[in-house]
């Protein structure tokens, strides 16, 4: 994967668009009753997380001169270099774990659990997005 300011801007823009779409999703009843809403939410959550993780990889390469071994290492590298506090590194690592579950479970995540994670997770994704903007400062 190549790094570059344009790539980071594109990934940030995509992540923001995914997060905005997630914010507009239906309420709990429709979310739990309509499978197409669940599938759409799963995919949007995965896309938002992966876009943000791609930004994290590029930040570690540019700001830390270190490429993480995988998505799971992004936040430990950022923490190690003092770019994010330990609490955020742990919170964001949990998001990576959820993304891994989305990818590895072919039948998807149980709807009630997905909805709970969805409600809490959108705020965490927005926080991650804002954290990246802070790290990048005026570069974006």
Secondary structure in CASP SS format (residue, H / E / C, confidence):
PFRMAT SS
TARGET T0000
AUTHOR 0000-0000-0000
METHOD secondary structure of the structure
MODEL  1
X C 1.00
X C 1.00
X C 1.00
X C 1.00
X H 1.00
X H 1.00
X H 1.00
X H 1.00
X H 1.00
X H 1.00
X H 1.00
X H 1.00
X H 1.00
X H 1.00
X H 1.00
X H 1.00
X H 1.00
X H 1.00
X H 1.00
X H 1.00
X H 1.00
X H 1.00
X H 1.00
X C 1.00
X C 1.00
X C 1.00
X C 1.00
X H 1.00
X H 1.00
X H 1.00
X H 1.00
X H 1.00
X H 1.00
X C 1.00
X H 1.00
X H 1.00
X H 1.00
X H 1.00
X H 1.00
X H 1.00
X H 1.00
X H 1.00
X H 1.00
X H 1.00
X H 1.00
X H 1.00
X H 1.00
X H 1.00
X H 1.00
X H 1.00
X H 1.00
X H 1.00
X H 1.00
X H 1.00
X H 1.00
X H 1.00
X H 1.00
X H 1.00
X H 1.00
X H 1.00
X H 1.00
X H 1.00
X H 1.00
X C 1.00
X C 1.00
X C 1.00
X C 1.00
X C 1.00
X C 1.00
X C 1.00
X H 1.00
X H 1.00
X H 1.00
X H 1.00
X H 1.00
X H 1.00
X H 1.00
X H 1.00
X H 1.00
X H 1.00
X C 1.00
X C 1.00
X C 1.00
X C 1.00
X C 1.00
X H 1.00
X H 1.00
X H 1.00
X H 1.00
X H 1.00
X H 1.00
X H 1.00
X H 1.00
X H 1.00
X H 1.00
X H 1.00
X H 1.00
X H 1.00
X H 1.00
X H 1.00
X H 1.00
X H 1.00
X H 1.00
X H 1.00
X C 1.00
X C 1.00
X C 1.00
X C 1.00
X C 1.00
X C 1.00
X H 1.00
X H 1.00
X H 1.00
X H 1.00
X H 1.00
X H 1.00
X H 1.00
X H 1.00
X H 1.00
X H 1.00
X H 1.00
X H 1.00
X H 1.00
X H 1.00
X H 1.00
X H 1.00
X H 1.00
X H 1.00
X H 1.00
X H 1.00
X H 1.00
X H 1.00
X H 1.00
X H 1.00
X H 1.00
X H 1.00
X H 1.00
X H 1.00
X H 1.00
X C 1.00
END
